[in-house]
């Protein structure tokens, strides 16, 4: 068995030029009769990544995860974990030994304690019944902050504690890659925070974690990199920071709705030559945390940098229109996702149960 992965800095958000690839797919494809669920998907996970696999319902997320775990065979393409191919029967055991996963709701014996349940998991995993295994059980209980509750019956655990016990079970054999399908689904806010902090801590130990989730706000907080797929095809892959920095916006509020309408009309009809620093002017609802809510409750959004805001303001001022307030508007992962996938604003990627 390989040594546990080395710790990495929590600030290592982007892979370096020589970053280690721990999981990779190359042209991964899965067809069911005439339907292509996953279409030539190529993604890469690096050491210490918290990697979000995102997509609308039916995009192929769960099919992809099942192929990553060797539960279904691809029609074509490759899955490699730490240089071991899951497609090759001779290498599959070595590949999957490095992987832990929670792909459905975890199930434990309700009247056994947390420690007793982990001993059962260790037995099922063919880990020897010895001092080393018992020490490892105590280590993972400590790691997921359940040592205090190790003697408590599982049925008395909160939802967050149950999810942490499931993570403890995946950690018993020192996996270097963990795959989690909707890890915070059904948890209350406190449970979500517990699991988020644990995932961050595991990543700092050098464990790479792949998350499939529809909670984009949570993904933005926790993931270093994401892949967005639609109809089985990869739309984009990269660091969250880099993807969101591609689109920079400002918002402008005005003293009355009529002035806002005039400003939007001018920006839509102004000559394009030499004015590429402002694009896609549109009226949007004011943000709830805005310092000032203008009459009508709407602001003008413009794709440009905050550095160019003075130019925009001067452009409008020369035409007798003056903004009451200009603010930077940071694009959220949810906004980026909706625009990229073409989904309406009220739709978010749903649970991957049928994807």
C-alpha positions in Angstrom: 0.0 0.0 0.0 1.3 3.5 -0.9 2.2 6.0 1.8 -0.4 8.6 2.7 -0.3 11.7 0.5 1.9 14.5 1.6 0.3 17.7 2.9 0.1 20.7 0.7 -0.4 24.4 1.4 -4.0 25.6 1.6 -3.0 28.4 -0.7 -2.2 26.1 -3.6 -5.4 26.9 -5.5 -3.9 26.6 -9.1 -1.9 23.6 -10.3 1.7 24.4 -11.0 3.4 23.5 -14.3 4.6 20.3 -12.7 1.5 19.5 -10.6 0.8 15.8 -10.3 -2.2 14.5 -12.1 -4.0 12.0 -9.9 -7.1 11.3 -12.0 -7.6 11.8 -15.7 -10.1 10.9 -18.4 -9.2 10.9 -22.1 -12.1 11.0 -24.6 -14.3 9.1 -22.1 -17.5 8.1 -23.9 -20.5 6.1 -22.9 -23.4 5.2 -25.2 -26.6 3.5 -24.3 -28.0 2.2 -27.6 -28.4 5.4 -29.7 -28.0 7.8 -26.7 -24.6 9.2 -25.9 -24.6 10.0 -22.2 -20.9 11.0 -22.0 -19.2 12.3 -25.2 -15.4 12.3 -25.4 -14.9 13.8 -22.0 -11.3 14.7 -21.0 -10.8 16.1 -17.5 -7.8 16.3 -15.2 -7.6 16.4 -11.4 -4.4 17.4 -9.6 -3.0 16.6 -6.2 -5.0 18.5 -3.5 -7.7 19.6 -5.9 -11.2 20.1 -4.7 -12.8 19.6 -8.1 -16.4 20.3 -8.9 -18.2 18.3 -11.6 -21.1 20.4 -12.6 -23.9 20.2 -15.2 -27.6 20.4 -15.7 -29.8 17.4 -15.0 -29.1 14.7 -17.6 -25.7 16.1 -18.4 -23.9 12.8 -17.7 -22.4 13.5 -14.2 -23.5 10.3 -12.5 -22.6 8.2 -15.6 -19.1 9.8 -15.5 -18.7 9.0 -11.8 -19.8 5.4 -12.3 -17.1 5.0 -15.0 -14.5 6.6 -12.7 -15.3 4.0 -10.1 -15.3 1.1 -12.6 -19.0 0.4 -11.9 -19.9 0.6 -15.6 -17.5 0.2 -18.6 -17.0 3.1 -21.0 -17.9 2.6 -24.7 -14.5 4.1 -25.5 -11.8 6.3 -23.8 -9.7 5.9 -20.8 -9.8 6.5 -17.0 -6.5 6.7 -15.2 -5.9 7.0 -11.4 -2.3 7.6 -10.4 -1.0 6.2 -13.7 -3.2 3.0 -13.3 -5.8 2.4 -15.9 -9.3 1.4 -14.7 -10.0 0.0 -18.2 -7.2 -2.5 -17.8 -8.3 -5.5 -15.6 -4.7 -6.0 -14.5 -4.5 -2.4 -13.2 -8.0 -1.9 -12.0 -7.4 -3.1 -8.5 -4.4 -0.8 -8.1 -6.3 2.1 -9.5 -9.4 1.7 -7.3 -7.4 1.0 -4.2 -6.4 4.7 -4.2 -10.1 5.8 -4.5 -12.7 6.3 -1.8 -16.3 7.2 -2.7 -19.7 8.1 -1.4 -22.1 8.0 -4.4 -25.4 7.2 -2.6 -26.8 7.8 0.9 -24.5 6.1 3.3 -25.9 3.1 5.2 -24.6 1.9 8.5 -26.0 -0.4 11.3 -28.2 2.0 13.3 -27.6 0.3 16.7 -23.9 -0.1 16.4 -21.6 2.7 17.5 -19.6 4.8 15.1 -16.4 2.9 16.0 -18.2 -0.5 15.6 -19.5 0.5 12.2 -16.0 1.4 11.1 -14.7 -1.9 12.3 -17.3 -3.6 10.1 -16.3 -1.5 7.1 -12.7 -2.4 7.7 -13.6 -6.1 7.8 -15.6 -5.8 4.5 -12.5 -4.1 3.0 -10.4 -7.1 4.0 -8.3 -5.0 6.4 -6.6 -7.2 9.0 -8.1 -7.4 12.5 -5.0 -6.1 14.3 -3.6 -3.1 16.2 -2.7 -1.2 13.0 -6.3 -1.3 11.8 -7.7 -0.3 15.2 -5.2 2.6 15.3 -6.3 3.7 11.8 -10.0 3.6 12.9 -9.1 5.9 15.8 -7.2 8.2 13.4 -10.0 8.7 11.0 -12.5 9.2 13.9 -10.2 12.0 15.1 -9.8 13.3 11.6 -13.5 13.8 11.0 -14.0 15.1 14.6 -16.1 12.1 15.8 -13.7 10.7 18.4 -15.9 12.1 21.2 -18.9 10.4 19.7 -17.2 7.1 18.8 -19.2 5.2 21.4 -22.6 6.8 20.4 -25.0 4.6 18.5 -25.3 5.6 14.8 -29.0 6.2 15.0 -28.4 9.1 17.4 -26.0 10.9 15.1 -27.1 14.1 13.4 -27.1 14.2 9.6 -23.8 16.0 9.6 -22.3 13.4 11.9 -23.6 10.6 9.7 -22.0 12.2 6.6 -18.7 12.6 8.5 -18.8 9.0 9.5 -19.3 8.0 5.9 -16.2 10.1 5.0 -14.3 8.4 7.8 -15.2 5.0 6.2 -13.8 6.1 2.9 -10.6 7.2 4.6 -9.7 3.9 6.3 -7.5 2.6 3.5 -5.6 5.9 2.9 -7.3 6.9 -0.4 -5.6 9.6 -2.5 -8.8 10.4 -4.4 -12.2 10.8 -2.9 -15.4 11.0 -5.0 -18.5 12.5 -3.4 -21.9 12.7 -5.0 -24.0 15.5 -3.4 -22.1 15.3 0.0 -24.2 18.1 1.6 -27.6 17.1 0.2 -30.2 17.2 2.9 -27.9 18.7 5.6 -28.9 21.7 7.7 -26.6 24.8 7.5 -24.5 23.5 10.5 -24.0 20.2 8.8 -23.0 21.9 5.5 -20.4 23.9 7.3 -19.1 20.7 9.1 -18.7 18.8 5.8 -17.2 21.9 4.0 -14.5 22.3 6.7 -13.7 18.6 6.6 -13.3 18.6 2.8 -11.0 21.6 3.0 -8.9 19.9 5.7 -8.6 16.7 3.6 -7.5 18.7 0.6 -4.8 20.4 2.7 -3.5 16.9 3.4 -2.9 16.3 -0.3 -6.1 14.3 -0.9 -7.9 15.1 -4.1 -11.7 15.4 -3.9 -14.2 15.3 -6.7 -17.6 16.7 -5.9 -20.8 16.5 -7.9 -23.3 19.0 -6.5 -26.1 21.3 -7.5 -25.3 23.7 -4.7 -23.3 26.2 -6.8 -22.8 28.7 -3.9 -21.2 25.9 -1.9 -19.1 24.7 -4.8 -17.8 28.3 -5.3 -16.7 28.4 -1.7 -15.0 25.1 -1.5 -13.7 24.1 -5.0 -10.4 25.1 -6.4 -11.2 23.9 -9.9 -14.4 22.9 -11.8 -15.6 21.2 -15.0 -18.9 22.1 -16.5 -20.6 19.6 -18.8 -23.8 19.6 -20.8 -25.3 16.7 -22.7 -22.2 14.7 -22.0 -19.7 17.2 -23.5 -17.2 19.3 -21.6 -18.0 23.0 -21.9 -15.2 24.4 -19.7 -12.6 23.3 -17.2 -10.3 25.4 -15.0 -9.8 27.2 -11.7 -12.8 28.9 -10.3 -10.9 32.1 -9.8 -9.7 32.2 -13.4 -13.2 31.4 -14.9 -15.0 34.0 -12.8 -12.3 36.7 -13.6 -13.0 36.3 -17.3 -16.2 38.3 -16.9 -15.8 41.6 -15.0 -18.9 43.8 -14.5 -20.0 47.1 -13.0 -23.4 48.2 -12.0 -24.7 51.8 -12.3 -27.7 53.1 -10.4 -29.6 56.2 -11.4 -31.9 58.7 -9.7 -35.0 57.5 -11.5 -36.0 54.7 -13.8 -36.4 57.0 -16.8 -32.7 58.0 -16.6 -31.7 54.3 -16.4 -33.7 53.6 -19.5 -32.0 56.5 -21.4 -28.5 55.3 -20.3 -29.2 51.7 -21.5 -30.6 53.0 -24.8 -27.5 55.2 -25.4 -25.1 52.3 -24.5 -27.0 50.0 -26.9 -27.0 52.5 -29.8 -23.6 54.1 -29.4 -21.0 53.4 -32.1 -19.0 50.2 -31.4 -15.7 51.4 -32.9 -13.3 52.4 -30.1 -15.7 51.5 -27.3 -15.0 47.9 -26.8 -14.3 48.6 -23.2 -18.1 48.4 -22.5 -20.3 45.5 -23.6 -23.7 44.0 -23.0 -25.5 46.8 -21.1 -28.6 45.4 -19.5 -31.1 46.2 -16.7 -31.1 43.9 -13.7 -32.7 43.7 -10.3 -30.7 45.5 -7.6 -28.6 43.3 -5.4 -30.1 42.8 -1.9 -26.9 44.0 -0.2 -26.7 47.2 -2.2 -25.8 50.3 -0.3 -28.6 52.2 -2.0 -31.7 50.9 -3.6 -32.7 53.2 -6.4 -36.2 54.1 -7.5 -37.6 51.1 -9.3 -35.2 48.7 -7.6 -33.1 48.2 -10.8 -29.5 49.0 -11.9 -27.7 48.9 -15.2 -25.1 46.2 -15.5 -22.2 46.6 -17.9 -19.4 44.2 -18.9 -16.3 46.2 -18.2 -13.6 46.6 -15.6 -13.8 48.9 -12.6 -10.8 50.8 -14.0 -12.9 51.7 -17.0 -15.9 52.9 -14.9 -14.7 56.6 -15.1 -14.7 56.4 -18.9 -18.2 55.0 -18.9 -19.3 57.7 -16.5 -17.7 60.4 -18.6 -19.3 58.9 -21.8 -22.8 59.1 -20.2 -22.1 62.5 -18.6 -21.2 64.0 -22.0 -24.8 63.1 -22.9 -26.3 64.6 -19.8 -26.7 61.4 -17.9 -25.1 61.0 -14.4 -25.0 57.9 -12.3 -25.8 58.1 -8.6 -23.6 55.1 -7.8 -21.1 52.8 -9.5 -20.1 49.5 -8.0 -18.0 46.5 -9.0 -20.2 43.4 -9.5 -18.4 40.1 -9.0 -19.8 37.3 -11.1 -20.9 34.3 -9.1 -20.4 30.7 -10.2 -24.1 30.3 -10.5 -24.4 33.3 -12.9 -21.4 31.9 -14.9 -23.0 28.4 -15.0 -26.4 29.6 -16.1 -25.0 31.8 -18.9 -22.7 29.1 -20.1 -25.3 26.4 -20.1 -28.1 28.6 -21.4 -30.4 27.8 -18.5 -33.0 30.3 -17.3 -32.1 32.1 -14.0 -34.5 30.0 -11.9 -32.9 26.7 -12.9 -29.9 25.3 -11.1 -28.1 22.0 -11.8 -30.3 19.4 -10.1 -29.3 16.3 -8.2 -27.3 14.0 -10.3 -29.5 11.0 -9.5 -30.8 11.0 -13.1 -27.8 12.5 -14.8 
